[in-house]
């Protein structure tokens, strides 16, 4: 997408690990160590980081390095050591590895510029905007929100129609073979069709769009947190086809994660005018040529994706608010709600059309998506005990599911590293195993007689509108396990949530279903196909919830279908750790407000229990991928460390003068990986006080803007400030939003090297700063809540000749793991902490 940069990460703010680094005259001294010594330390640590990244995934190297110096004596055990500065206790220079596993390869990761860059060009543009332009900007925002909802709703309808018809006709053919007692033919047919569908989905992900594999939600969550995840929003068509193939193949996955990813892709493409190579340069799109507005659009897309999956507009908005988005405000709330409302209107319109039978197997009496509004709700005060039990079990099972899935994903990482063929073989092996289980296990179930009280459904049947499947049973009997397995996952949820017959599913069949989907859920997630986590967890939770309802029997007045709903909610809360959005999603699914009190109790208990053991599944995936996500809650030990001590553990900061020589700017860009440089002016006469030369922090300039100045030949023959008209002649604020380009692509002659560039008009004159005595915990909260990319550290005491900037904090500097690598005693003193 347009915000991706081809340069190295801005996160590190360290000296270049390659030979020929910046000379000491370019570096502001901070500690007693010389610049050369710090550069040598940085070179050694960065080279070791790259060596580890080449032999293991980022997640694996993270876990290995946390064990460094574990055998040393805890320095906190000596009370006299408490009075020593923390800097003396650190083992290494604070270093960071800006690499993450994105798609099929390890990629460099950068941050996004969510902060408004208030330079002279921006201020001039803001002052010159007319009321018509302001209204055009507002109208464009709402128009794009409308288009995001409309397109997401249309694509969701297309996916549902395709999945229900492909899977429906496949299953009808299989049941036809069974009816004719051609059992082996039925197995071969089911396995072959599922094999082909999985092959299509897997080939698309392995060969063409590696970032389409998986749910996409962790990457979107990282993007909205400020991480520029590469190539995440350009494979919309392949995600659609891959999701249709994977879900139609009967794999234990859902289309909810891919729909969230698709909604975000649509929003990103609309905001930047299309893919990178075919971008539309419409004038009205210039307002959205920045990370800040694109972030808001992608938030609308994520909400629309959840709404399209569950037909839950309010739940979709709350999902983005609670789980995905880091930044939120009232104006964004209204636009996301508007987008989800459009999605619901589109879905409802197509459902009405399909109810007349014009959509094949999708529609009334067919394999319709989630429709569980017939759940009967009856409960009393004494039912609080079984409800509490469901919450506790859900929290325990959810945390156990996360733990085992973490191990499986680490194993899959090792397999996937061996190449594309291994990825394909892994996906196809899972497909064959799934098909064999779905076909063969129903033969283990006993045939159940049809209840004569059922009048709304024909029992048994193998036809399109059948509810209870006959499978291999005689007339008047049905196979309850085949009813759950030989259908789509959406329809299985509808049947588990049903309350038509209390004993329509036998305990043994539910136990087999529960065990099978636990195994399938663990081995399916992580293969190279678009997949969602919601539906597998819902199926597992609904199965154990219905089992618990049967075991309670006459001890509870709660219907078995309601037990299934509560079981699904508890397991989702225990695994994903969502509460408010999940509660609303289930209320909108069941269309019954009477579920609200007990659903709230179950979710709160399950989340509390799950939090005692491990993080949510999305946090685990973020850690495995190595994405530098900043959590909302700082670690307790971060209050014992100041940002000044972090600055001392980093290489000295590189600063530039307000009017700088071209040769020095080229040297700095070639020999550092920084993406932000403080601009400092010496000998400035302050407006008040003594008329002596002072040092002024003019602001912060980005690497991208320096490259723009070099490309535009914004050179001056003498050292002076430029006039306003000279700047406007060369630059527009739209051009400054671009972040593409590398210093190697810029050609500068030897004569131009002796010229000057006035950096003042391009510098953000209002950067965020913190005093060196502030704690890392407070700096982290500020950094995350404001959505920063760089945070300047200023000294507590000002001395003559000293630099007014002593360091820069970036995202990588504030990650707990990176801090603990330099200050390992902080973790041990608290008995361990999260990495």
C-alpha positions in Angstrom: 0.0 0.0 0.0 1.0 3.6 -0.3 2.2 3.9 3.3 4.8 1.1 2.9 8.4 2.2 2.8 11.2 0.5 1.1 13.7 1.6 3.7 14.8 -0.1 6.8 12.8 0.2 10.0 12.4 3.5 11.9 12.0 1.6 15.1 15.7 1.2 16.0 17.1 4.7 15.9 20.5 3.1 16.1 23.7 3.5 14.2 24.1 1.6 10.9 25.5 -1.9 11.7 27.5 -1.9 8.4 31.0 -0.4 8.1 31.4 3.3 7.4 29.1 4.6 10.0 28.3 8.2 10.8 31.3 10.2 12.0 31.5 11.3 15.6 30.9 14.9 14.6 27.3 14.0 13.6 26.5 12.5 17.0 25.5 14.3 20.1 27.4 12.9 23.1 25.4 11.7 26.1 27.5 9.4 28.3 31.1 8.7 29.0 31.4 6.2 26.2 32.8 7.4 22.9 30.7 7.3 19.8 33.1 4.7 18.4 32.7 2.4 21.4 28.9 2.7 21.1 29.0 2.0 17.4 31.1 -1.2 18.0 28.6 -2.4 20.5 25.7 -1.7 18.2 27.5 -3.5 15.3 28.1 -6.6 17.4 24.5 -6.8 18.7 22.8 -6.1 15.4 24.9 -8.7 13.6 24.0 -11.3 16.2 20.4 -10.3 15.8 20.5 -10.8 12.1 22.2 -14.2 12.5 19.4 -15.4 14.7 16.8 -14.1 12.4 18.3 -16.0 9.6 18.1 -19.3 11.4 14.8 -19.0 13.3 11.5 -17.2 13.3 11.4 -13.9 15.3 9.2 -15.6 17.9 11.8 -18.4 18.3 14.7 -16.0 18.7 12.6 -14.0 21.2 12.2 -17.0 23.4 15.8 -18.0 23.2 17.2 -14.6 24.2 14.9 -14.2 27.2 17.0 -17.0 28.8 20.2 -14.9 28.7 22.0 -14.5 32.1 19.3 -16.6 33.8 21.8 -18.2 36.1 23.2 -14.9 37.4 22.5 -13.8 41.0 19.6 -11.4 41.3 21.1 -8.0 41.9 18.0 -7.0 43.9 18.9 -9.5 46.6 21.5 -7.0 47.9 19.8 -4.1 49.6 22.8 -1.8 49.0 22.4 -2.3 45.3 19.0 -0.6 45.4 20.7 2.8 45.7 22.8 2.4 42.6 21.6 3.7 39.3 19.9 1.1 37.1 22.3 1.9 34.2 25.1 0.1 36.1 23.0 -3.1 36.2 22.3 -3.4 32.5 24.1 -6.1 30.6 23.8 -5.0 27.0 23.2 -1.9 24.9 19.4 -1.5 24.3 19.0 -3.0 20.9 15.9 -4.0 18.8 15.2 -6.3 15.9 12.7 -4.6 13.5 11.9 -7.9 11.8 8.6 -9.8 11.7 7.2 -12.8 10.0 4.8 -11.3 7.5 3.3 -13.7 5.0 5.9 -16.1 3.8 9.0 -14.2 4.7 10.8 -12.2 7.4 10.1 -8.5 6.6 11.4 -5.2 7.9 8.8 -3.4 10.0 8.2 0.3 10.3 5.8 2.5 12.2 3.1 4.7 10.8 2.8 8.4 11.0 -0.4 8.8 12.9 0.7 12.1 14.5 -0.1 15.2 12.5 3.1 16.6 11.0 2.7 20.3 11.8 5.3 21.8 9.5 5.1 25.1 7.7 3.5 23.6 4.6 0.8 21.9 6.7 0.0 25.1 8.5 -0.2 27.1 5.3 -2.6 24.5 3.7 -4.8 24.4 6.8 -5.1 28.2 6.8 -5.9 28.3 3.1 -8.7 25.7 3.2 -12.1 27.2 2.3 -15.4 26.1 3.7 -16.1 24.2 0.5 -13.0 22.2 0.8 -13.7 21.4 4.5 -17.2 20.2 3.5 -15.7 18.2 0.6 -13.4 16.5 3.1 -16.2 15.6 5.5 -18.4 14.4 2.6 -15.6 12.3 1.2 -15.2 10.6 4.6 -18.8 9.6 4.8 -18.9 8.6 1.1 -15.9 6.2 1.7 -17.6 4.8 4.8 -20.7 4.1 2.8 -18.7 2.4 0.0 -16.8 0.3 2.6 -20.1 -1.0 4.0 -21.7 -1.5 0.6 -18.8 -3.4 -0.9 -18.2 -5.5 2.2 -21.8 -6.5 2.3 -21.8 -7.4 -1.4 -18.7 -9.5 -1.0 -20.0 -11.2 2.1 -23.2 -12.1 0.3 -21.1 -13.5 -2.6 -19.0 -15.6 -0.3 -22.1 -17.0 1.5 -23.9 -17.8 -1.7 -20.8 -19.6 -3.1 -20.0 -21.5 0.1 -23.6 -22.7 0.7 -24.1 -23.8 -2.9 -20.7 -25.5 -3.4 -20.8 -27.2 0.0 -24.5 -28.0 -0.3 -24.4 -29.7 -3.7 -21.3 -31.6 -2.6 -23.0 -32.9 0.6 -26.2 -33.8 -1.3 -24.1 -35.9 -3.7 -22.3 -37.7 -0.9 -25.6 -38.5 0.9 -26.9 -39.8 -2.4 -24.0 -42.3 -2.6 -24.7 -43.4 0.9 -28.4 -43.9 0.2 -27.4 -46.2 -2.7 -25.0 -48.0 -0.2 -22.0 -46.9 -2.4 -20.0 -46.1 0.7 -16.5 -46.2 -0.7 -17.5 -44.0 -3.7 -19.0 -41.5 -1.3 -15.7 -41.3 0.7 -13.6 -40.9 -2.4 -16.0 -38.2 -3.8 -16.0 -36.2 -0.6 -12.2 -36.5 -0.1 -11.5 -35.6 -3.7 -13.7 -32.6 -3.9 -12.4 -31.2 -0.5 -8.9 -32.0 -1.7 -9.4 -29.9 -4.9 -11.0 -27.0 -3.0 -8.2 -26.9 -0.4 -5.6 -27.1 -3.2 -7.1 -24.0 -4.9 -7.1 -22.0 -1.6 -3.7 -23.1 -0.6 -2.0 -22.5 -3.9 -3.4 -18.9 -4.0 -1.9 -18.3 -0.5 1.4 -20.0 -1.0 2.3 -18.8 -4.5 0.5 -15.5 -4.9 -0.6 -13.9 -1.6 1.1 -15.3 1.5 -0.5 -12.5 3.6 -3.9 -13.9 2.7 -3.3 -17.0 4.9 -4.7 -17.0 8.4 -7.3 -14.7 9.9 -5.6 -11.3 9.2 -7.0 -9.9 12.4 -3.7 -9.9 14.3 -2.0 -8.0 11.5 -4.9 -5.5 11.3 -4.8 -5.1 15.1 -1.0 -4.3 14.8 -1.7 -1.9 11.9 -4.2 0.1 13.9 -1.7 0.0 16.8 0.8 1.9 14.5 2.7 -1.0 12.9 3.1 -0.8 9.1 2.5 -4.5 8.2 3.8 -4.9 4.6 1.5 -6.1 1.8 -1.5 -6.7 4.0 -4.1 -4.8 2.0 -3.6 -5.7 -1.6 -4.9 -9.3 -2.1 -8.7 -8.8 -1.7 -9.7 -11.0 -4.7 -7.4 -13.9 -3.7 -8.7 -13.7 -0.1 -12.3 -14.0 -1.4 -11.5 -17.0 -3.6 -9.4 -18.7 -1.0 -12.0 -18.2 1.7 -14.7 -19.7 -0.5 -12.5 -22.7 -1.3 -11.4 -23.3 2.3 -14.8 -23.1 3.9 -16.5 -25.1 1.1 -13.9 -27.8 1.7 -15.3 -28.5 5.1 -12.2 -27.5 7.0 -12.7 -26.5 10.6 -12.5 -22.8 10.1 -14.8 -19.8 9.5 -15.0 -16.9 7.1 -15.2 -14.3 9.9 -11.4 -13.6 10.0 -11.1 -13.3 6.2 -14.2 -11.1 6.1 -12.5 -8.7 8.6 -9.4 -8.8 6.4 -11.4 -8.2 3.2 -13.3 -5.2 4.8 -9.9 -3.7 5.8 -8.5 -4.3 2.3 -11.4 -2.6 0.7 -11.1 0.4 3.0 -7.3 0.7 2.4 -7.7 0.5 -1.4 -10.5 3.1 -1.4 -8.5 5.4 0.8 -5.4 5.4 -1.4 -7.2 5.1 -4.8 -6.4 1.5 -5.6 -3.3 -0.8 -5.5 0.2 0.7 -5.4 0.8 0.2 -9.2 -2.6 1.4 -10.4 -3.5 4.2 -8.0 -6.1 6.7 -9.1 -4.9 10.3 -8.7 -8.3 11.9 -8.2 -8.2 15.3 -6.5 -10.6 14.5 -3.7 -8.6 11.4 -2.7 -5.6 13.7 -1.8 -7.3 14.3 1.6 -6.7 10.6 2.5 -3.1 10.4 1.4 -1.9 10.0 5.0 -1.8 7.3 7.6 -4.2 9.0 10.0 -7.2 9.0 7.7 -6.4 5.6 6.3 -6.4 4.2 9.8 -10.0 5.5 10.4 -11.1 3.9 7.1 -9.5 0.5 8.0 -11.3 0.6 11.3 -14.6 1.0 9.5 -13.6 -1.9 7.3 -12.8 -4.2 10.3 -16.2 -3.4 11.9 -18.0 -4.1 8.6 -16.3 -7.5 8.3 -17.5 -8.6 11.7 -21.0 -7.3 10.9 -21.0 -9.2 7.6 -20.0 -12.4 9.4 -22.6 -12.3 12.1 -25.2 -9.8 10.9 -24.4 -7.9 14.1 -23.9 -4.1 13.4 -23.5 -3.0 17.0 -21.3 -6.0 17.8 -19.0 -5.1 14.8 -18.5 -1.6 16.1 -17.8 -2.8 19.6 -15.4 -5.4 18.2 -13.3 -2.7 16.7 -13.5 -0.6 19.8 -12.6 -3.4 22.2 -10.3 -5.7 20.3 -8.8 -4.1 17.2 -8.5 -0.3 17.4 -6.0 1.5 19.6 -7.2 5.0 18.7 -10.9 5.9 19.1 -13.1 9.0 19.1 -16.8 9.9 18.7 -16.6 10.9 15.0 -15.1 7.5 14.2 -17.8 5.8 16.2 -20.5 7.3 14.0 -18.8 6.4 10.8 -18.1 2.8 11.8 -21.8 2.5 12.9 -22.8 3.9 9.5 -20.7 1.4 7.6 -22.1 -1.6 9.6 -25.7 -0.3 9.1 -25.1 -0.4 5.3 -23.7 -4.0 5.6 -26.9 -5.1 7.4 -29.2 -3.5 4.8 -27.3 -5.2 2.0 -27.4 -8.6 3.7 -31.1 -8.3 4.6 -32.0 -7.4 1.1 -30.3 -10.4 -0.4 -31.8 -12.7 2.3 -35.2 -11.6 1.3 -34.4 -12.3 -2.4 -33.0 -15.7 -1.5 -36.0 -16.7 0.6 -37.9 -17.1 -2.6 -35.5 -19.9 -3.7 -33.6 -17.9 -6.4 -30.2 -18.5 -4.8 -29.9 -22.2 -5.0 -29.3 -23.9 -1.7 -29.0 -20.5 0.1 -32.3 -19.4 1.4 -35.4 -20.5 3.2 -35.2 -24.2 4.2 -31.6 -24.5 3.0 -28.2 -24.0 4.5 -28.7 -20.5 5.7 -26.0 -18.6 7.6 -26.4 -18.0 11.4 -30.0 -18.1 12.3 -30.5 -19.0 16.0 -33.2 -16.7 17.0 -35.5 -19.6 18.0 -33.6 -20.3 21.2 -36.0 -20.4 24.1 -34.8 -18.6 27.3 -36.0 -19.8 30.7 -33.9 -19.5 33.8 -34.2 -18.8 37.5 -32.0 -17.6 40.3 -30.8 -21.1 41.2 -29.4 -21.4 37.7 -26.5 -19.1 38.7 -24.5 -22.1 39.8 -24.5 -23.9 36.4 -23.9 -20.6 34.6 -20.9 -20.0 36.8 -19.6 -23.5 36.1 -19.9 -22.8 32.4 -17.8 -19.7 32.8 -15.1 -21.4 34.8 -14.9 -24.3 32.3 -14.8 -21.9 29.4 -11.9 -20.0 30.9 -10.0 -23.2 31.6 -10.6 -24.7 28.2 -9.9 -21.4 26.4 -6.6 -20.9 28.1 -5.7 -24.6 27.4 -6.7 -24.2 23.8 -4.5 -21.1 23.5 -1.6 -23.0 25.0 -1.8 -26.0 22.7 -2.5 -23.9 19.7 0.7 -21.9 20.5 2.7 -25.1 20.4 1.1 -26.2 17.1 1.8 -22.9 15.4 5.4 -23.0 16.5 5.6 -26.5 14.9 3.9 -25.2 11.8 6.5 -22.4 11.6 9.3 -25.0 11.4 7.4 -26.9 8.7 6.6 -23.8 6.6 10.2 -22.7 6.6 11.1 -25.7 4.5 9.4 -24.3 1.4 6.2 -23.9 -0.5 5.8 -27.7 -1.2 5.8 -28.4 2.5 3.1 -25.7 3.0 0.9 -27.3 0.4 1.5 -30.8 1.7 0.5 -29.7 5.2 -2.7 -28.1 4.0 -3.7 -31.1 1.9 -2.9 -33.6 4.7 -5.2 -31.7 7.0 -7.9 -31.7 4.3 -7.7 -35.5 3.8 -7.8 -36.2 7.5 -10.8 -33.8 8.0 -12.7 -35.4 5.1 -12.1 -39.0 6.3 -13.2 -38.0 9.9 -16.4 -36.2 8.7 -17.4 -39.2 6.5 -16.5 -42.1 8.7 -17.3 -41.0 12.3 -21.1 -40.9 11.7 -21.1 -44.7 11.3 -20.1 -44.9 15.0 -23.4 -43.2 16.1 -26.6 -45.1 16.8 -29.7 -44.4 14.8 -32.3 -42.3 16.8 -36.0 -42.6 16.3 -37.7 -39.4 15.0 -39.8 -37.6 17.6 -43.5 -37.7 16.5 -44.0 -34.3 18.1 -41.9 -32.6 15.3 -44.3 -31.1 12.8 -42.2 -28.3 11.3 -39.5 -30.6 9.9 -39.6 -33.8 7.9 -37.7 -36.6 9.7 -35.6 -38.2 8.5 -34.4 -36.7 5.2 -31.4 -36.3 3.0 -32.8 -33.6 0.9 -32.2 -29.9 0.7 -34.6 -28.8 3.5 -33.8 -31.6 5.8 -32.9 -30.8 9.4 -32.2 -34.3 10.8 -30.2 -36.4 8.4 -31.1 -40.1 7.7 -27.6 -41.0 6.5 -27.4 -44.8 6.9 -30.5 -45.3 9.1 -33.8 -46.9 8.2 -37.0 -44.9 7.6 -38.2 -43.2 10.8 -34.7 -42.9 12.2 -32.0 -40.3 11.9 -28.2 -40.1 12.5 -27.5 -37.3 15.0 -23.7 -37.2 14.4 -24.2 -37.1 10.6 -26.6 -34.2 11.2 -23.8 -32.2 12.7 -20.8 -33.4 10.6 -22.2 -33.6 7.1 -23.3 -30.0 6.8 -21.7 -26.6 6.8 -20.2 -25.2 9.9 -22.8 -22.4 10.0 -25.6 -24.9 9.9 -23.9 -27.0 12.6 -24.0 -24.0 14.9 -27.7 -23.4 14.1 -28.5 -27.0 15.1 -26.4 -27.0 18.3 -28.1 -23.8 19.3 -31.6 -25.2 18.5 -34.2 -26.0 21.2 -36.7 -28.0 19.1 -35.9 -31.3 20.8 -34.2 -31.5 24.2 -32.6 -34.9 23.4 -32.1 -34.7 19.6 -28.3 -35.1 20.1 -27.0 -38.0 22.2 -24.2 -37.5 24.7 -21.8 -39.9 22.9 -22.4 -38.1 19.6 -21.7 -34.7 21.2 -18.6 -36.1 22.9 -17.3 -37.4 19.6 -18.1 -34.1 17.9 -16.4 -32.1 20.7 -13.2 -34.2 20.6 -13.1 -34.1 16.8 -13.5 -30.4 16.5 -10.9 -29.8 19.3 -8.4 -31.7 17.2 -9.4 -30.2 13.9 -9.5 -26.7 15.3 -5.9 -27.1 16.6 -4.4 -28.6 13.4 -6.4 -26.5 10.9 -5.6 -23.0 12.1 -2.1 -22.2 10.8 -2.2 -23.9 7.4 -1.8 -21.8 4.3 -5.5 -20.9 3.7 -7.6 -18.0 4.8 -9.2 -19.0 8.1 -11.1 -17.6 11.0 -11.0 -18.5 14.7 -14.5 -17.6 15.6 -16.4 -20.5 14.2 -14.2 -23.4 15.4 -14.3 -22.0 18.9 -18.1 -21.5 18.7 -18.5 -25.1 17.6 -16.3 -26.5 20.4 -18.0 -24.3 23.0 -21.5 -25.2 21.8 -20.8 -28.9 21.9 -19.5 -28.9 25.5 -22.2 -26.5 26.6 -24.9 -28.8 25.2 -23.1 -31.8 26.9 -23.2 -29.9 30.2 -26.9 -29.1 29.7 -27.7 -32.8 29.2 -25.7 -33.7 32.3 -27.5 -31.2 34.4 -30.9 -32.7 33.5 -33.7 -31.9 35.9 -31.3 -29.9 38.1 -31.6 -26.8 35.9 -34.4 -25.2 34.0 -32.1 -23.9 31.3 -32.8 -25.3 27.9 -30.0 -27.4 26.3 -29.9 -24.9 23.3 -29.2 -22.1 25.7 -26.5 -24.1 27.4 -24.9 -24.4 23.9 -25.1 -20.6 23.5 -23.5 -20.0 26.9 -20.8 -22.6 26.2 -19.8 -21.0 22.9 -19.7 -17.6 24.6 -17.6 -18.8 27.5 -15.0 -20.5 25.3 -14.7 -17.5 23.1 -14.2 -15.3 26.1 -11.7 -17.8 27.6 -9.7 -17.8 24.3 -10.1 -14.4 22.8 -10.7 -12.5 26.1 -13.5 -10.3 24.6 -16.5 -9.4 26.7 -18.6 -6.4 25.7 -18.5 -6.9 21.9 -18.9 -10.7 22.3 -22.0 -10.2 24.5 -23.6 -7.9 21.9 -22.7 -10.3 19.0 -24.5 -13.2 20.8 -27.5 -11.0 21.6 -27.8 -10.0 18.0 -27.4 -13.6 16.8 -30.1 -14.9 19.1 -32.3 -11.8 18.9 -33.2 -12.2 22.6 -32.4 -9.6 25.2 -33.3 -12.1 28.0 -29.9 -13.6 27.5 -28.1 -10.5 28.6 -27.7 -11.1 32.4 -26.4 -14.7 32.2 -24.3 -14.0 29.1 -22.6 -11.1 30.9 -21.8 -13.4 34.0 -20.4 -16.1 31.8 -18.2 -13.8 29.8 -16.8 -12.0 32.8 -16.0 -15.3 34.6 -14.4 -16.9 31.6 -12.2 -13.9 30.8 -11.1 -13.6 34.4 -10.2 -17.3 34.6 -8.4 -17.3 31.2 -6.3 -14.2 32.1 -4.8 -16.1 35.0 -3.0 -18.5 32.7 -2.0 -16.9 29.4 -2.7 -14.0 27.0 -5.4 -14.0 24.4 -5.0 -16.0 21.2 -4.4 -12.8 19.1 -1.6 -11.6 21.4 0.0 -15.1 21.1 -0.2 -14.8 17.3 1.3 -11.3 17.4 4.2 -12.6 19.5 4.8 -15.5 17.1 4.9 -13.2 14.1 7.2 -10.8 15.9 5.0 -7.8 15.3 5.9 -4.9 17.8 2.5 -4.5 19.3 2.3 -2.1 22.3 -0.1 -3.3 24.9 -2.4 -0.8 26.8 -1.0 -1.8 30.2 2.7 -1.2 31.0 4.5 -3.8 33.0 4.8 -3.0 36.7 8.6 -2.9 36.6 8.5 -0.2 34.0 7.8 2.3 36.8 11.3 1.6 38.2 13.0 2.7 35.0 13.3 6.2 33.5 13.5 7.2 29.9 16.8 8.8 30.6 18.3 5.5 31.5 16.8 4.0 28.3 18.6 6.8 26.4 21.9 6.0 28.1 21.5 2.4 26.9 21.1 3.5 23.3 23.6 4.9 20.8 23.8 8.7 20.9 21.1 10.6 19.0 22.0 12.1 15.5 20.9 15.7 15.1 20.8 18.1 12.2 21.1 21.8 11.9 18.2 23.9 10.7 20.1 24.9 7.6 22.3 21.9 6.8 24.9 21.0 4.2 23.7 18.6 1.5 26.8 16.4 2.0 26.1 15.8 5.6 22.4 15.0 5.0 23.5 12.4 2.4 26.0 10.9 4.8 23.5 10.7 7.6 20.9 9.0 5.3 23.4 6.5 3.9 25.0 5.5 7.2 22.1 5.3 9.6 18.7 3.6 9.6 17.0 6.3 11.6 13.7 7.6 10.3 13.5 10.7 12.5 16.1 13.4 13.2 15.9 16.3 15.7 16.5 19.6 14.1 18.5 21.9 16.3 19.6 25.6 15.8 22.6 27.0 17.6 23.1 30.7 18.5 19.5 31.6 18.5 18.5 34.8 20.4 15.5 33.9 22.6 12.6 36.4 22.6 12.9 36.9 26.3 15.9 36.8 28.7 19.5 37.5 28.0 20.5 38.3 24.5 23.0 35.5 24.4 23.1 32.6 21.9 20.8 29.8 22.9 20.2 26.3 21.4 16.7 25.8 20.0 14.9 22.5 19.3 13.1 23.5 16.1 11.4 20.1 15.8 11.8 16.7 14.2 12.2 15.9 10.5 11.5 12.5 8.9 13.8 10.5 6.6 11.1 10.6 3.9 11.0 14.4 3.9 14.8 14.6 3.6 14.6 12.3 0.6 11.9 14.5 -0.9 14.2 17.6 -0.5 17.1 15.8 -2.2 14.9 14.5 -5.0 13.4 18.0 -5.6 16.8 19.6 -5.5 15.7 22.0 -2.8 19.3 23.4 -2.6 20.6 26.8 -1.7 24.0 28.1 -2.8 24.5 29.9 0.5 23.5 29.1 4.1 20.3 31.0 4.7 16.6 30.6 5.5 14.2 30.2 2.6 11.1 32.4 1.9 7.6 31.0 2.0 7.1 31.3 -1.7 10.2 29.3 -2.4 8.9 26.4 -0.4 5.5 26.4 -2.0 7.1 26.4 -5.4 8.8 23.1 -4.7 6.5 21.2 -2.4 2.9 20.5 -1.6 1.6 18.9 1.6 0.2 16.0 -0.4 3.8 15.1 -1.6 5.0 15.1 2.0 2.6 12.3 2.8 4.5 9.9 0.5 7.0 7.6 2.2 8.5 5.8 -0.8 12.1 6.0 -1.9 15.6 5.2 -0.8 18.8 7.2 -0.6 20.4 4.9 -3.2 17.9 6.1 -5.7 18.8 9.8 -5.3 21.6 11.2 -7.5 23.5 14.2 -6.0 26.5 15.7 -7.9 29.7 16.8 -6.2 28.9 20.4 -6.7 25.5 19.9 -5.1 27.1 18.3 -2.1 28.6 21.7 -1.2 25.2 23.4 -1.2 22.7 23.8 1.7 19.1 22.8 2.5 16.8 24.7 4.7 15.0 22.1 6.8 12.8 24.5 8.8 9.8 24.4 6.4 9.8 20.6 6.3 10.3 20.0 10.1 7.5 19.1 12.4 7.8 22.0 14.8 5.5 20.5 17.5 6.9 17.1 18.3 6.0 15.4 21.5 8.7 15.5 24.2 9.2 14.0 27.6 11.6 14.8 30.4 14.4 12.3 31.0 13.1 11.7 34.6 9.7 10.4 33.5 9.1 6.6 33.9 9.0 4.3 31.0 5.5 3.3 32.0 4.2 6.9 31.6 6.1 7.3 28.3 4.6 4.1 27.0 1.0 5.2 27.8 1.7 8.6 26.1 3.3 6.9 23.1 0.5 4.4 22.5 -2.5 6.7 23.3 -1.4 9.5 21.0 -0.2 7.2 18.3 3.4 8.4 18.0 6.3 7.2 15.9 9.0 9.2 17.7 9.2 10.7 21.2 12.0 13.1 22.0 13.7 13.0 25.4 14.8 16.4 26.8 17.2 16.9 29.7 16.0 17.8 33.2 18.9 20.3 33.6 20.1 22.5 30.8 23.8 23.4 30.7 25.8 25.6 28.4 27.0 23.7 25.3 24.8 20.6 26.1 22.4 19.3 23.5 18.7 20.0 24.2 17.8 16.5 23.0 19.4 13.5 24.7 17.5 10.7 22.9 14.6 9.5 20.8 12.2 6.8 21.9 10.6 4.6 19.2 8.2 1.7 19.3 10.9 -0.9 19.6 12.6 0.9 22.5 9.4 0.6 24.6 8.8 -3.1 24.0 9.1 -5.1 27.2 11.3 -7.8 25.6 13.8 -5.3 24.2 14.1 -3.5 27.6 14.6 -6.7 29.5 17.4 -7.7 27.1 19.4 -4.8 28.4 18.0 -4.8 32.0 17.3 -8.5 32.7 17.2 -8.0 36.5 13.9 -6.1 36.2 12.1 -9.3 35.1 13.7 -11.5 37.8 13.0 -9.0 40.6 9.3 -9.4 40.0 9.3 -13.1 39.5 8.9 -13.0 35.7 6.9 -11.0 33.4 5.4 -10.9 29.9 7.7 -10.6 26.9 
